Amino acid sequence: MFIQTEATPNPATLKFLPGVTVLETGTADFTDAEGAQSSPLARRIFAVDGVSGVFLGHDFVTVTKQESVDWAHVKPAILGAIMEHFQSGAPAIEGTDGAGGHAAHEEGPDSEIVAQIKELLDTRVRPAVAQDGGDITFYGFDRGVVYLHMQGACAGCPSSTMTLKMGIENLLRHYIPEVVEVRPVAA
């Protein structure tokens, strides 16, 4: 098995491409080892000293390291953990399909606007941020403000505010006049 690695805009995060499907649908974001109990893959990666986050996408794994750790020291162990996992035949996530996606469902007067926001996020935004090893999920819409949750390489990335304001906010405002601002939310 050959696992490619790619840098992301977040210097603390690397994207690992194992060349196989990681999750059939959705995404999974693990910010600590305790939260990764449902994922044999994430548990193996968190066993590497210095790992602070694991994000699973359709065909990639994004790993965030602690600031005090150098990639040269943890990257080989992470590659080994990913390779061991896929050779074991264990699922990436046990007991569920691991679907992530939209955290909020809207009904009422804004439901048409919310549907348009979700459509733009799914077709224009999420594929672009997945290229960088992350994901952005819809959290809510209230009085012109869109609330989004950034995951994987996007969480904590130095350019995430710029991505939200200059990229996503401008895109949504262009297509949906009711949108006046985009704000991040913590998990």
Secondary structure, DSSP 4 states (H G I P E B T S, - for coil): ---EEEE-SSTTEEEEE-SS-S-SSS-EEESSSGGGTT-HHHHHHHTSTTEEEEEE-SS-EEEEE-TTS-HHHHHHHHHHHHHHHHHHT--SSSSS-----------STTHHHHHHHHHHIIIIIHHHHHHTTEEEEEEEEETTEEEEEEEETTTT-TTHHHIIIIIIIHHHHHH-TT--EEEEE--
